[in-house]
Amino acid sequence: MKHPLLHAVLEARTRKRPLVLVTELGSGRQWLQIEGEPASGLDPGVSEAARDALRRDRSETVELAGAGYFLHVMSPPLRLFVVGAVHIAQALVPMASLLGYAVTVIDPRRAFVTGERFPGVTVVTDWPDEALDAAGLDARSAVVTLTHDPKLDDPALRVALDSPAFYIGSLGSRRTHARRIERLAGAGFAPETLARVHAPVGIDIGAVTAAEIAASIVAELTAGFRKR
Amino acid sequence: MAEPQQLRPDGSDPDPLAVAERWCEEGRGVAVATVISTWGSSPRPVGSQLVLDEDGRFAGSVSGGCIEGAVIAEGIEAIRDGRPRVLDFGVSNERAWEVGLTCGGKVRVYVEPVED
């Protein structure tokens, strides 16, 4: 590996850009395929395989045109934004962290957001729409709203629905969700856009406790990413 | 074998490539080892990295500890001769528990020197 290439990898990581380091195993030649950027000098077929590996988030060795290549996917962690520093969040945050998510908890009600309740994660007390705008949601981001309060959940959902986030979930009963959909439709969101909101949130495992609900949410989150 | 780099304050591994760059800038000879294939279950997934310098200092890991010594020895050779290499490690089930490849799995590791 050339030192300038090593530097470029680290620099792209600092910018949180997903990338693939392509190595031709026979010759040791290497190329950098950064998401959304062309990889200069890389065979188009290999570049295509690298972008596919990036999309699947999976490093692998491949044989292409008689040569062996290692496609090393180096993606920043998936991000999960949890709106509402509520009881379920206290179970959801450590579970998502265990799955490798970089978790941010957002709640402008300062009394809810204490370091003791959420050790080791980023907590933000801005309004959800401001916090999510500032975060710059991308296709490796997920948003889960847990407050039941339209004043907090709706602004978050509006920003999430305008973004390429791979998963959007919102806690609340079917009735609560029906009213939520009505409000968001009134704000101009099309039905197919609103269909992106998973509600009631989480896969149906008959969850009762906060931890069980959190488990159903991380399961749906995982499916949302892996089956996209 | 030298001691591994300390963990970061949050308990996670140091980013091996960042360590490699720092060592390069200090003028040390450096090699990078990367798990490129695994068969069966193996302790470290594809993409796991270990970096080392010419004195055998290292950071990161490519296994539960059983193949690190061999990888570091090959890495020092790679720093000397400037050539990358592919290393295959396989472990029988009986030996697996002793050496840390608890699955009797196999791993393939790519070792490359960092050049200016």
Interface residues (C-beta under 8 A of the other chain):
Chain A: M1 K2 H3 L6 H7 V9 L10 R13 T23 L25 G28 S59 E60 T61 F70 H72 V73 M74 G120
Chain B: D10 D15 L17 A18 A20 E21 C24 V32 T34 I36 S37 V46 G47 R83 P84 V86 R108 Y110 E112 P113 V114 E115 D116
